[in-house]
């Protein structure tokens, strides 16, 4: 298709992700999912820093921990996650 002749509407391709929801009590399951990439500090779930310049990301109860196709981890709040992702069965 020639995209140079007229305007077209595009949507972002969303990569598949793996995710698990943090409930404040499921650290064993989170650890199984993310391994050494996560830890608890003062009852807060955190992702290990990628460098000394970046602060550790902190999850709130109800947040989702995501692993993308490059094995990178991040947290998303449940509202954003549930609006933008659906389970693949």
PDB file of N, CA, C and O in Angstrom:
ATOM      1  N   UNK A   1       0.846  -1.186   0.000  1.00  0.00           N
ATOM      2  CA  UNK A   1       0.000   0.000   0.000  1.00  0.00           C
ATOM      3  C   UNK A   1       0.887   1.244   0.000  1.00  0.00           C
ATOM      4  O   UNK A   1       1.905   1.291   0.691  1.00  0.00           O
ATOM      5  N   UNK A   2       0.499   2.225  -0.763  1.00  0.00           N
ATOM      6  CA  UNK A   2       1.255   3.470  -0.847  1.00  0.00           C
ATOM      7  C   UNK A   2       0.707   4.458   0.179  1.00  0.00           C
ATOM      8  O   UNK A   2      -0.407   4.959   0.030  1.00  0.00           O
ATOM      9  N   UNK A   3       1.489   4.736   1.218  1.00  0.00           N
ATOM     10  CA  UNK A   3       1.051   5.636   2.285  1.00  0.00           C
ATOM     11  C   UNK A   3       1.398   7.094   1.989  1.00  0.00           C
ATOM     12  O   UNK A   3       1.178   7.962   2.833  1.00  0.00           O
ATOM     13  N   UNK A   4       1.927   7.367   0.823  1.00  0.00           N
ATOM     14  CA  UNK A   4       2.364   8.724   0.499  1.00  0.00           C
ATOM     15  C   UNK A   4       1.303   9.547  -0.213  1.00  0.00           C
ATOM     16  O   UNK A   4       1.485  10.754  -0.372  1.00  0.00           O
ATOM     17  N   UNK A   5       0.217   8.953  -0.641  1.00  0.00           N
ATOM     18  CA  UNK A   5      -0.773   9.640  -1.460  1.00  0.00           C
ATOM     19  C   UNK A   5      -1.883  10.326  -0.670  1.00  0.00           C
ATOM     20  O   UNK A   5      -2.449  11.320  -1.124  1.00  0.00           O
ATOM     21  N   UNK A   6      -2.193   9.799   0.506  1.00  0.00           N
ATOM     22  CA  UNK A   6      -3.273  10.374   1.297  1.00  0.00           C
ATOM     23  C   UNK A   6      -3.066  10.051   2.774  1.00  0.00           C
ATOM     24  O   UNK A   6      -2.212   9.247   3.149  1.00  0.00           O
ATOM     25  N   UNK A   7      -3.868  10.697   3.583  1.00  0.00           N
ATOM     26  CA  UNK A   7      -3.804  10.489   5.035  1.00  0.00           C
ATOM     27  C   UNK A   7      -4.371   9.124   5.396  1.00  0.00           C
ATOM     28  O   UNK A   7      -5.356   8.671   4.813  1.00  0.00           O
ATOM     29  N   UNK A   8      -3.739   8.480   6.360  1.00  0.00           N
ATOM     30  CA  UNK A   8      -4.212   7.195   6.878  1.00  0.00           C
ATOM     31  C   UNK A   8      -4.221   7.263   8.396  1.00  0.00           C
ATOM     32  O   UNK A   8      -3.443   8.005   8.996  1.00  0.00           O
ATOM     33  N   UNK A   9      -5.087   6.501   9.004  1.00  0.00           N
ATOM     34  CA  UNK A   9      -5.156   6.396  10.461  1.00  0.00           C
ATOM     35  C   UNK A   9      -4.387   5.146  10.868  1.00  0.00           C
ATOM     36  O   UNK A   9      -4.576   4.074  10.292  1.00  0.00           O
ATOM     37  N   UNK A  10      -3.526   5.291  11.858  1.00  0.00           N
ATOM     38  CA  UNK A  10      -2.718   4.184  12.350  1.00  0.00           C
ATOM     39  C   UNK A  10      -2.988   3.975  13.827  1.00  0.00           C
ATOM     40  O   UNK A  10      -3.354   4.909  14.540  1.00  0.00           O
ATOM     41  N   UNK A  11      -2.807   2.758  14.277  1.00  0.00           N
ATOM     42  CA  UNK A  11      -2.840   2.487  15.705  1.00  0.00           C
ATOM     43  C   UNK A  11      -1.508   1.870  16.094  1.00  0.00           C
ATOM     44  O   UNK A  11      -0.861   1.194  15.294  1.00  0.00           O
ATOM     45  N   UNK A  12      -1.118   2.109  17.314  1.00  0.00           N
ATOM     46  CA  UNK A  12       0.141   1.586  17.819  1.00  0.00           C
ATOM     47  C   UNK A  12       0.041   0.073  17.971  1.00  0.00           C
ATOM     48  O   UNK A  12      -0.947  -0.449  18.488  1.00  0.00           O
ATOM     49  N   UNK A  13       1.056  -0.604  17.523  1.00  0.00           N
ATOM     50  CA  UNK A  13       1.123  -2.042  17.735  1.00  0.00           C
ATOM     51  C   UNK A  13       1.516  -2.280  19.180  1.00  0.00           C
ATOM     52  O   UNK A  13       2.557  -1.802  19.630  1.00  0.00           O
ATOM     53  N   UNK A  14       0.723  -2.986  19.880  1.00  0.00           N
ATOM     54  CA  UNK A  14       1.006  -3.253  21.276  1.00  0.00           C
ATOM     55  C   UNK A  14       1.676  -4.615  21.402  1.00  0.00           C
ATOM     56  O   UNK A  14       1.104  -5.630  21.003  1.00  0.00           O
ATOM     57  N   UNK A  15       2.879  -4.640  21.953  1.00  0.00           N
ATOM     58  CA  UNK A  15       3.521  -5.942  22.125  1.00  0.00           C
ATOM     59  C   UNK A  15       2.812  -6.743  23.212  1.00  0.00           C
ATOM     60  O   UNK A  15       2.150  -6.187  24.088  1.00  0.00           O
ATOM     61  N   UNK A  16       2.965  -8.036  23.133  1.00  0.00           N
ATOM     62  CA  UNK A  16       2.437  -8.873  24.197  1.00  0.00           C
ATOM     63  C   UNK A  16       3.296  -8.687  25.435  1.00  0.00           C
ATOM     64  O   UNK A  16       4.514  -8.533  25.343  1.00  0.00           O
ATOM     65  N   UNK A  17       2.665  -8.702  26.566  1.00  0.00           N
ATOM     66  CA  UNK A  17       3.371  -8.587  27.843  1.00  0.00           C
ATOM     67  C   UNK A  17       2.874  -9.692  28.757  1.00  0.00           C
ATOM     68  O   UNK A  17       1.792 -10.245  28.560  1.00  0.00           O
ATOM     69  N   UNK A  18       3.671  -9.998  29.745  1.00  0.00           N
ATOM     70  CA  UNK A  18       3.241 -10.880  30.828  1.00  0.00           C
ATOM     71  C   UNK A  18       3.051  -9.991  32.049  1.00  0.00           C
ATOM     72  O   UNK A  18       3.794  -9.025  32.225  1.00  0.00           O
ATOM     73  N   UNK A  19       2.081 -10.293  32.887  1.00  0.00           N
ATOM     74  CA  UNK A  19       1.805  -9.423  34.029  1.00  0.00           C
ATOM     75  C   UNK A  19       1.268 -10.219  35.203  1.00  0.00           C
ATOM     76  O   UNK A  19       0.692 -11.295  35.044  1.00  0.00           O
ATOM     77  N   UNK A  20       1.475  -9.656  36.389  1.00  0.00           N
ATOM     78  CA  UNK A  20       0.916 -10.201  37.622  1.00  0.00           C
ATOM     79  C   UNK A  20       0.545  -9.018  38.508  1.00  0.00           C
ATOM     80  O   UNK A  20       1.260  -8.016  38.540  1.00  0.00           O
ATOM     81  N   UNK A  21      -0.561  -9.128  39.221  1.00  0.00           N
ATOM     82  CA  UNK A  21      -1.054  -8.038  40.061  1.00  0.00           C
ATOM     83  C   UNK A  21      -0.520  -8.178  41.478  1.00  0.00           C
ATOM     84  O   UNK A  21      -0.563  -9.261  42.061  1.00  0.00           O
ATOM     85  N   UNK A  22      -0.020  -7.083  42.028  1.00  0.00           N
ATOM     86  CA  UNK A  22       0.508  -7.017  43.397  1.00  0.00           C
ATOM     87  C   UNK A  22      -0.643  -6.738  44.347  1.00  0.00           C
ATOM     88  O   UNK A  22      -1.369  -5.759  44.176  1.00  0.00           O
ATOM     89  N   UNK A  23      -0.815  -7.597  45.349  1.00  0.00           N
ATOM     90  CA  UNK A  23      -1.894  -7.382  46.325  1.00  0.00           C
ATOM     91  C   UNK A  23      -1.369  -7.118  47.729  1.00  0.00           C
ATOM     92  O   UNK A  23      -2.139  -7.069  48.688  1.00  0.00           O
ATOM     93  N   UNK A  24      -0.062  -6.949  47.845  1.00  0.00           N
ATOM     94  CA  UNK A  24       0.529  -6.683  49.147  1.00  0.00           C
ATOM     95  C   UNK A  24       0.896  -7.932  49.914  1.00  0.00           C
ATOM     96  O   UNK A  24       1.606  -7.858  50.917  1.00  0.00           O
ATOM     97  N   UNK A  25       0.421  -9.084  49.455  1.00  0.00           N
ATOM     98  CA  UNK A  25       0.664 -10.336  50.163  1.00  0.00           C
ATOM     99  C   UNK A  25       1.218 -11.444  49.271  1.00  0.00           C
ATOM    100  O   UNK A  25       1.490 -12.541  49.758  1.00  0.00           O
ATOM    101  N   UNK A  26       1.390 -11.183  47.984  1.00  0.00           N
ATOM    102  CA  UNK A  26       1.792 -12.251  47.064  1.00  0.00           C
ATOM    103  C   UNK A  26       3.240 -12.088  46.571  1.00  0.00           C
ATOM    104  O   UNK A  26       3.529 -12.268  45.388  1.00  0.00           O
ATOM    105  N   UNK A  27       4.138 -11.746  47.504  1.00  0.00           N
ATOM    106  CA  UNK A  27       5.534 -11.557  47.113  1.00  0.00           C
ATOM    107  C   UNK A  27       6.151 -12.835  46.556  1.00  0.00           C
ATOM    108  O   UNK A  27       6.955 -12.766  45.626  1.00  0.00           O
ATOM    109  N   UNK A  28       5.798 -13.996  47.098  1.00  0.00           N
ATOM    110  CA  UNK A  28       6.359 -15.251  46.573  1.00  0.00           C
ATOM    111  C   UNK A  28       6.014 -15.437  45.099  1.00  0.00           C
ATOM    112  O   UNK A  28       6.863 -15.844  44.305  1.00  0.00           O
ATOM    113  N   UNK A  29       4.769 -15.138  44.734  1.00  0.00           N
ATOM    114  CA  UNK A  29       4.351 -15.257  43.338  1.00  0.00           C
ATOM    115  C   UNK A  29       5.045 -14.207  42.463  1.00  0.00           C
ATOM    116  O   UNK A  29       5.445 -14.493  41.334  1.00  0.00           O
ATOM    117  N   UNK A  30       5.182 -12.992  43.000  1.00  0.00           N
ATOM    118  CA  UNK A  30       5.880 -11.917  42.272  1.00  0.00           C
ATOM    119  C   UNK A  30       7.335 -12.320  42.048  1.00  0.00           C
ATOM    120  O   UNK A  30       7.868 -12.147  40.952  1.00  0.00           O
ATOM    121  N   UNK A  31       7.971 -12.852  43.077  1.00  0.00           N
ATOM    122  CA  UNK A  31       9.369 -13.274  42.988  1.00  0.00           C
ATOM    123  C   UNK A  31       9.529 -14.405  41.965  1.00  0.00           C
ATOM    124  O   UNK A  31      10.504 -14.430  41.214  1.00  0.00           O
ATOM    125  N   UNK A  32       8.585 -15.328  41.937  1.00  0.00           N
ATOM    126  CA  UNK A  32       8.623 -16.409  40.957  1.00  0.00           C
ATOM    127  C   UNK A  32       8.525 -15.845  39.536  1.00  0.00           C
ATOM    128  O   UNK A  32       9.186 -16.342  38.624  1.00  0.00           O
ATOM    129  N   UNK A  33       7.705 -14.812  39.348  1.00  0.00           N
ATOM    130  CA  UNK A  33       7.501 -14.173  38.060  1.00  0.00           C
ATOM    131  C   UNK A  33       8.725 -13.363  37.617  1.00  0.00           C
ATOM    132  O   UNK A  33       9.143 -13.450  36.463  1.00  0.00           O
ATOM    133  N   UNK A  34       9.298 -12.575  38.538  1.00  0.00           N
ATOM    134  CA  UNK A  34      10.338 -11.611  38.155  1.00  0.00           C
ATOM    135  C   UNK A  34      11.727 -11.949  38.673  1.00  0.00           C
ATOM    136  O   UNK A  34      12.694 -11.281  38.305  1.00  0.00           O
ATOM    137  N   UNK A  35      11.851 -12.960  39.510  1.00  0.00           N
ATOM    138  CA  UNK A  35      13.168 -13.357  40.004  1.00  0.00           C
ATOM    139  C   UNK A  35      13.852 -12.260  40.801  1.00  0.00           C
ATOM    140  O   UNK A  35      13.233 -11.592  41.629  1.00  0.00           O
ATOM    141  N   UNK A  36      15.127 -12.089  40.538  1.00  0.00           N
ATOM    142  CA  UNK A  36      15.934 -11.123  41.285  1.00  0.00           C
ATOM    143  C   UNK A  36      15.696  -9.673  40.868  1.00  0.00           C
ATOM    144  O   UNK A  36      16.353  -8.765  41.379  1.00  0.00           O
ATOM    145  N   UNK A  37      14.773  -9.453  39.953  1.00  0.00           N
ATOM    146  CA  UNK A  37      14.495  -8.097  39.479  1.00  0.00           C
ATOM    147  C   UNK A  37      13.629  -7.292  40.440  1.00  0.00           C
ATOM    148  O   UNK A  37      13.491  -6.079  40.281  1.00  0.00           O
ATOM    149  N   UNK A  38      13.043  -7.958  41.438  1.00  0.00           N
ATOM    150  CA  UNK A  38      12.184  -7.275  42.403  1.00  0.00           C
ATOM    151  C   UNK A  38      12.633  -7.594  43.824  1.00  0.00           C
ATOM    152  O   UNK A  38      13.288  -8.605  44.078  1.00  0.00           O
ATOM    153  N   UNK A  39      12.263  -6.704  44.744  1.00  0.00           N
ATOM    154  CA  UNK A  39      12.577  -6.934  46.152  1.00  0.00           C
ATOM    155  C   UNK A  39      11.614  -6.131  47.015  1.00  0.00           C
ATOM    156  O   UNK A  39      10.955  -5.207  46.539  1.00  0.00           O
ATOM    157  N   UNK A  40      11.544  -6.498  48.287  1.00  0.00           N
ATOM    158  CA  UNK A  40      10.749  -5.761  49.268  1.00  0.00           C
ATOM    159  C   UNK A  40      11.681  -4.909  50.117  1.00  0.00           C
ATOM    160  O   UNK A  40      12.739  -5.359  50.557  1.00  0.00           O
ATOM    161  N   UNK A  41      11.262  -3.666  50.337  1.00  0.00           N
ATOM    162  CA  UNK A  41      12.017  -2.768  51.218  1.00  0.00           C
ATOM    163  C   UNK A  41      11.003  -1.962  52.013  1.00  0.00           C
ATOM    164  O   UNK A  41      10.211  -1.216  51.437  1.00  0.00           O
ATOM    165  N   UNK A  42      11.025  -2.107  53.320  1.00  0.00           N
ATOM    166  CA  UNK A  42      10.057  -1.431  54.187  1.00  0.00           C
ATOM    167  C   UNK A  42       8.619  -1.695  53.734  1.00  0.00           C
ATOM    168  O   UNK A  42       7.795  -0.782  53.694  1.00  0.00           O
ATOM    169  N   UNK A  43       8.334  -2.933  53.400  1.00  0.00           N
ATOM    170  CA  UNK A  43       7.014  -3.388  52.964  1.00  0.00           C
ATOM    171  C   UNK A  43       6.584  -2.801  51.617  1.00  0.00           C
ATOM    172  O   UNK A  43       5.407  -2.861  51.262  1.00  0.00           O
ATOM    173  N   UNK A  44       7.541  -2.231  50.864  1.00  0.00           N
ATOM    174  CA  UNK A  44       7.253  -1.719  49.526  1.00  0.00           C
ATOM    175  C   UNK A  44       7.877  -2.641  48.486  1.00  0.00           C
ATOM    176  O   UNK A  44       9.030  -3.050  48.622  1.00  0.00           O
ATOM    177  N   UNK A  45       7.112  -2.966  47.451  1.00  0.00           N
ATOM    178  CA  UNK A  45       7.625  -3.761  46.345  1.00  0.00           C
ATOM    179  C   UNK A  45       8.362  -2.837  45.390  1.00  0.00           C
ATOM    180  O   UNK A  45       7.828  -1.812  44.967  1.00  0.00           O
ATOM    181  N   UNK A  46       9.593  -3.205  45.055  1.00  0.00           N
ATOM    182  CA  UNK A  46      10.413  -2.352  44.193  1.00  0.00           C
ATOM    183  C   UNK A  46      11.067  -3.173  43.091  1.00  0.00           C
ATOM    184  O   UNK A  46      11.310  -4.370  43.239  1.00  0.00           O
ATOM    185  N   UNK A  47      11.342  -2.495  41.985  1.00  0.00           N
ATOM    186  CA  UNK A  47      12.118  -3.072  40.892  1.00  0.00           C
ATOM    187  C   UNK A  47      13.554  -2.620  41.079  1.00  0.00           C
ATOM    188  O   UNK A  47      13.808  -1.455  41.384  1.00  0.00           O
ATOM    189  N   UNK A  48      14.498  -3.539  40.896  1.00  0.00           N
ATOM    190  CA  UNK A  48      15.899  -3.172  41.028  1.00  0.00           C
ATOM    191  C   UNK A  48      16.256  -2.088  40.031  1.00  0.00           C
ATOM    192  O   UNK A  48      15.762  -2.075  38.903  1.00  0.00           O
ATOM    193  N   UNK A  49      17.116  -1.180  40.458  1.00  0.00           N
ATOM    194  CA  UNK A  49      17.549  -0.067  39.619  1.00  0.00           C
ATOM    195  C   UNK A  49      18.377  -0.573  38.451  1.00  0.00           C
ATOM    196  O   UNK A  49      19.155  -1.517  38.585  1.00  0.00           O
ATOM    197  N   UNK A  50      18.198   0.071  37.297  1.00  0.00           N
ATOM    198  CA  UNK A  50      18.996  -0.277  36.127  1.00  0.00           C
ATOM    199  C   UNK A  50      20.331   0.439  36.152  1.00  0.00           C
ATOM    200  O   UNK A  50      21.290  -0.002  35.518  1.00  0.00           O
ATOM    201  N   UNK A  51      20.397   1.542  36.883  1.00  0.00           N
ATOM    202  CA  UNK A  51      21.652   2.267  37.076  1.00  0.00           C
ATOM    203  C   UNK A  51      21.535   3.044  38.375  1.00  0.00           C
ATOM    204  O   UNK A  51      20.443   3.176  38.927  1.00  0.00           O
ATOM    205  N   UNK A  52      22.633   3.548  38.855  1.00  0.00           N
ATOM    206  CA  UNK A  52      22.615   4.316  40.103  1.00  0.00           C
ATOM    207  C   UNK A  52      21.902   5.649  39.941  1.00  0.00           C
ATOM    208  O   UNK A  52      21.544   6.276  40.938  1.00  0.00           O
ATOM    209  N   UNK A  53      21.689   6.097  38.712  1.00  0.00           N
ATOM    210  CA  UNK A  53      21.041   7.384  38.466  1.00  0.00           C
ATOM    211  C   UNK A  53      19.528   7.294  38.519  1.00  0.00           C
ATOM    212  O   UNK A  53      18.851   8.311  38.674  1.00  0.00           O
ATOM    213  N   UNK A  54      18.988   6.090  38.392  1.00  0.00           N
ATOM    214  CA  UNK A  54      17.541   5.917  38.376  1.00  0.00           C
ATOM    215  C   UNK A  54      17.038   5.461  39.736  1.00  0.00           C
ATOM    216  O   UNK A  54      17.577   4.519  40.317  1.00  0.00           O
ATOM    217  N   UNK A  55      16.000   6.128  40.250  1.00  0.00           N
ATOM    218  CA  UNK A  55      15.424   5.630  41.509  1.00  0.00           C
ATOM    219  C   UNK A  55      14.684   4.324  41.258  1.00  0.00           C
ATOM    220  O   UNK A  55      14.201   4.076  40.153  1.00  0.00           O
ATOM    221  N   UNK A  56      14.601   3.512  42.269  1.00  0.00           N
ATOM    222  CA  UNK A  56      13.864   2.256  42.154  1.00  0.00           C
ATOM    223  C   UNK A  56      12.379   2.561  42.016  1.00  0.00           C
ATOM    224  O   UNK A  56      11.847   3.416  42.723  1.00  0.00           O
ATOM    225  N   UNK A  57      11.717   1.867  41.114  1.00  0.00           N
ATOM    226  CA  UNK A  57      10.275   2.024  40.955  1.00  0.00           C
ATOM    227  C   UNK A  57       9.564   1.318  42.103  1.00  0.00           C
ATOM    228  O   UNK A  57       9.993   0.249  42.538  1.00  0.00           O
ATOM    229  N   UNK A  58       8.485   1.909  42.593  1.00  0.00           N
ATOM    230  CA  UNK A  58       7.731   1.360  43.721  1.00  0.00           C
ATOM    231  C   UNK A  58       6.313   1.048  43.265  1.00  0.00           C
ATOM    232  O   UNK A  58       5.689   1.850  42.570  1.00  0.00           O
ATOM    233  N   UNK A  59       5.802  -0.119  43.655  1.00  0.00           N
ATOM    234  CA  UNK A  59       4.428  -0.514  43.330  1.00  0.00           C
ATOM    235  C   UNK A  59       3.508  -0.214  44.496  1.00  0.00           C
ATOM    236  O   UNK A  59       3.887  -0.352  45.659  1.00  0.00           O
ATOM    237  N   UNK A  60       2.309   0.194  44.170  1.00  0.00           N
ATOM    238  CA  UNK A  60       1.248   0.338  45.157  1.00  0.00           C
ATOM    239  C   UNK A  60       0.363  -0.898  45.075  1.00  0.00           C
ATOM    240  O   UNK A  60       0.308  -1.558  44.037  1.00  0.00           O
ATOM    241  N   UNK A  61      -0.314  -1.206  46.144  1.00  0.00           N
ATOM    242  CA  UNK A  61      -1.207  -2.369  46.136  1.00  0.00           C
ATOM    243  C   UNK A  61      -2.234  -2.171  45.021  1.00  0.00           C
ATOM    244  O   UNK A  61      -2.849  -1.111  44.905  1.00  0.00           O
ATOM    245  N   UNK A  62      -2.407  -3.208  44.209  1.00  0.00           N
ATOM    246  CA  UNK A  62      -3.310  -3.148  43.067  1.00  0.00           C
ATOM    247  C   UNK A  62      -2.602  -2.901  41.751  1.00  0.00           C
ATOM    248  O   UNK A  62      -3.180  -3.127  40.688  1.00  0.00           O
ATOM    249  N   UNK A  63      -1.338  -2.431  41.804  1.00  0.00           N
ATOM    250  CA  UNK A  63      -0.566  -2.221  40.582  1.00  0.00           C
ATOM    251  C   UNK A  63      -0.201  -3.553  39.949  1.00  0.00           C
ATOM    252  O   UNK A  63      -0.151  -4.586  40.618  1.00  0.00           O
ATOM    253  N   UNK A  64       0.052  -3.511  38.654  1.00  0.00           N
ATOM    254  CA  UNK A  64       0.502  -4.689  37.917  1.00  0.00           C
ATOM    255  C   UNK A  64       1.994  -4.577  37.648  1.00  0.00           C
ATOM    256  O   UNK A  64       2.498  -3.499  37.331  1.00  0.00           O
ATOM    257  N   UNK A  65       2.689  -5.681  37.774  1.00  0.00           N
ATOM    258  CA  UNK A  65       4.089  -5.782  37.379  1.00  0.00           C
ATOM    259  C   UNK A  65       4.100  -6.394  35.989  1.00  0.00           C
ATOM    260  O   UNK A  65       3.558  -7.480  35.783  1.00  0.00           O
ATOM    261  N   UNK A  66       4.717  -5.704  35.027  1.00  0.00           N
ATOM    262  CA  UNK A  66       4.745  -6.160  33.642  1.00  0.00           C
ATOM    263  C   UNK A  66       6.150  -6.550  33.240  1.00  0.00           C
ATOM    264  O   UNK A  66       7.125  -5.954  33.699  1.00  0.00           O
ATOM    265  N   UNK A  67       6.254  -7.551  32.382  1.00  0.00           N
ATOM    266  CA  UNK A  67       7.515  -7.932  31.750  1.00  0.00           C
ATOM    267  C   UNK A  67       7.282  -7.860  30.250  1.00  0.00           C
ATOM    268  O   UNK A  67       6.396  -8.533  29.724  1.00  0.00           O
ATOM    269  N   UNK A  68       8.070  -7.050  29.563  1.00  0.00           N
ATOM    270  CA  UNK A  68       7.866  -6.917  28.124  1.00  0.00           C
ATOM    271  C   UNK A  68       8.693  -7.937  27.352  1.00  0.00           C
ATOM    272  O   UNK A  68       9.361  -8.786  27.941  1.00  0.00           O
ATOM    273  N   UNK A  69       8.639  -7.841  26.039  1.00  0.00           N
ATOM    274  CA  UNK A  69       9.329  -8.809  25.187  1.00  0.00           C
ATOM    275  C   UNK A  69      10.849  -8.693  25.236  1.00  0.00           C
ATOM    276  O   UNK A  69      11.546  -9.537  24.672  1.00  0.00           O
ATOM    277  N   UNK A  70      11.374  -7.667  25.897  1.00  0.00           N
ATOM    278  CA  UNK A  70      12.828  -7.520  26.087  1.00  0.00           C
ATOM    279  C   UNK A  70      13.237  -7.865  27.520  1.00  0.00           C
ATOM    280  O   UNK A  70      14.345  -7.545  27.950  1.00  0.00           O
ATOM    281  N   UNK A  71      12.336  -8.519  28.253  1.00  0.00           N
ATOM    282  CA  UNK A  71      12.565  -8.902  29.655  1.00  0.00           C
ATOM    283  C   UNK A  71      12.865  -7.703  30.542  1.00  0.00           C
ATOM    284  O   UNK A  71      13.689  -7.787  31.452  1.00  0.00           O
ATOM    285  N   UNK A  72      12.199  -6.595  30.275  1.00  0.00           N
ATOM    286  CA  UNK A  72      12.287  -5.417  31.131  1.00  0.00           C
ATOM    287  C   UNK A  72      11.001  -5.350  31.953  1.00  0.00           C
ATOM    288  O   UNK A  72       9.939  -5.771  31.496  1.00  0.00           O
ATOM    289  N   UNK A  73      11.108  -4.824  33.153  1.00  0.00           N
ATOM    290  CA  UNK A  73       9.991  -4.794  34.086  1.00  0.00           C
ATOM    291  C   UNK A  73       9.568  -3.369  34.390  1.00  0.00           C
ATOM    292  O   UNK A  73      10.393  -2.456  34.419  1.00  0.00           O
ATOM    293  N   UNK A  74       8.270  -3.188  34.617  1.00  0.00           N
ATOM    294  CA  UNK A  74       7.745  -1.905  35.071  1.00  0.00           C
ATOM    295  C   UNK A  74       6.428  -2.152  35.793  1.00  0.00           C
ATOM    296  O   UNK A  74       5.829  -3.221  35.680  1.00  0.00           O
ATOM    297  N   UNK A  75       5.994  -1.144  36.533  1.00  0.00           N
ATOM    298  CA  UNK A  75       4.702  -1.195  37.207  1.00  0.00           C
ATOM    299  C   UNK A  75       3.711  -0.312  36.453  1.00  0.00           C
ATOM    300  O   UNK A  75       4.087   0.734  35.923  1.00  0.00           O
ATOM    301  N   UNK A  76       2.465  -0.725  36.405  1.00  0.00           N
ATOM    302  CA  UNK A  76       1.376   0.102  35.879  1.00  0.00           C
ATOM    303  C   UNK A  76       0.232   0.072  36.880  1.00  0.00           C
ATOM    304  O   UNK A  76      -0.065  -0.966  37.472  1.00  0.00           O
ATOM    305  N   UNK A  77      -0.413   1.238  37.065  1.00  0.00           N
ATOM    306  CA  UNK A  77      -1.555   1.221  37.975  1.00  0.00           C
ATOM    307  C   UNK A  77      -2.686   0.430  37.346  1.00  0.00           C
ATOM    308  O   UNK A  77      -2.779   0.319  36.124  1.00  0.00           O
ATOM    309  N   UNK A  78      -3.535  -0.112  38.182  1.00  0.00           N
ATOM    310  CA  UNK A  78      -4.556  -1.047  37.711  1.00  0.00           C
ATOM    311  C   UNK A  78      -5.530  -0.405  36.735  1.00  0.00           C
ATOM    312  O   UNK A  78      -5.960  -1.062  35.787  1.00  0.00           O
ATOM    313  N   UNK A  79      -5.889   0.855  36.935  1.00  0.00           N
ATOM    314  CA  UNK A  79      -6.842   1.502  36.033  1.00  0.00           C
ATOM    315  C   UNK A  79      -6.270   1.572  34.613  1.00  0.00           C
ATOM    316  O   UNK A  79      -6.940   1.181  33.657  1.00  0.00           O
ATOM    317  N   UNK A  80      -5.042   2.065  34.473  1.00  0.00           N
ATOM    318  CA  UNK A  80      -4.419   2.154  33.151  1.00  0.00           C
ATOM    319  C   UNK A  80      -4.250   0.774  32.536  1.00  0.00           C
ATOM    320  O   UNK A  80      -4.538   0.574  31.355  1.00  0.00           O
ATOM    321  N   UNK A  81      -3.782  -0.180  33.341  1.00  0.00           N
ATOM    322  CA  UNK A  81      -3.574  -1.532  32.836  1.00  0.00           C
ATOM    323  C   UNK A  81      -4.876  -2.124  32.310  1.00  0.00           C
ATOM    324  O   UNK A  81      -4.921  -2.640  31.193  1.00  0.00           O
ATOM    325  N   UNK A  82      -5.921  -2.050  33.104  1.00  0.00           N
ATOM    326  CA  UNK A  82      -7.190  -2.678  32.735  1.00  0.00           C
ATOM    327  C   UNK A  82      -7.877  -1.972  31.569  1.00  0.00           C
ATOM    328  O   UNK A  82      -8.667  -2.592  30.858  1.00  0.00           O
ATOM    329  N   UNK A  83      -7.588  -0.677  31.359  1.00  0.00           N
ATOM    330  CA  UNK A  83      -8.130   0.040  30.206  1.00  0.00           C
ATOM    331  C   UNK A  83      -7.376  -0.296  28.920  1.00  0.00           C
ATOM    332  O   UNK A  83      -7.935  -0.174  27.830  1.00  0.00           O
ATOM    333  N   UNK A  84      -6.123  -0.714  29.029  1.00  0.00           N
ATOM    334  CA  UNK A  84      -5.276  -0.857  27.846  1.00  0.00           C
ATOM    335  C   UNK A  84      -4.832  -2.280  27.512  1.00  0.00           C
ATOM    336  O   UNK A  84      -4.255  -2.516  26.450  1.00  0.00           O
ATOM    337  N   UNK A  85      -5.091  -3.210  28.394  1.00  0.00           N
ATOM    338  CA  UNK A  85      -4.666  -4.583  28.147  1.00  0.00           C
ATOM    339  C   UNK A  85      -5.827  -5.541  28.380  1.00  0.00           C
ATOM    340  O   UNK A  85      -6.699  -5.305  29.217  1.00  0.00           O
ATOM    341  N   UNK A  86      -5.812  -6.602  27.634  1.00  0.00           N
ATOM    342  CA  UNK A  86      -6.779  -7.677  27.865  1.00  0.00           C
ATOM    343  C   UNK A  86      -6.039  -8.991  27.819  1.00  0.00           C
ATOM    344  O   UNK A  86      -5.001  -9.112  27.169  1.00  0.00           O
ATOM    345  N   UNK A  87      -6.574  -9.966  28.507  1.00  0.00           N
ATOM    346  CA  UNK A  87      -5.895 -11.260  28.599  1.00  0.00           C
ATOM    347  C   UNK A  87      -5.978 -11.997  27.256  1.00  0.00           C
ATOM    348  O   UNK A  87      -6.994 -11.949  26.563  1.00  0.00           O
ATOM    349  N   UNK A  88      -4.901 -12.664  26.917  1.00  0.00           N
ATOM    350  CA  UNK A  88      -4.844 -13.501  25.724  1.00  0.00           C
ATOM    351  C   UNK A  88      -5.017 -14.934  26.187  1.00  0.00           C
ATOM    352  O   UNK A  88      -4.241 -15.425  27.007  1.00  0.00           O
ATOM    353  N   UNK A  89      -6.018 -15.599  25.673  1.00  0.00           N
ATOM    354  CA  UNK A  89      -6.289 -16.963  26.119  1.00  0.00           C
ATOM    355  C   UNK A  89      -5.936 -17.977  25.071  1.00  0.00           C
ATOM    356  O   UNK A  89      -6.105 -19.176  25.291  1.00  0.00           O
TER     357      UNK A  89
END
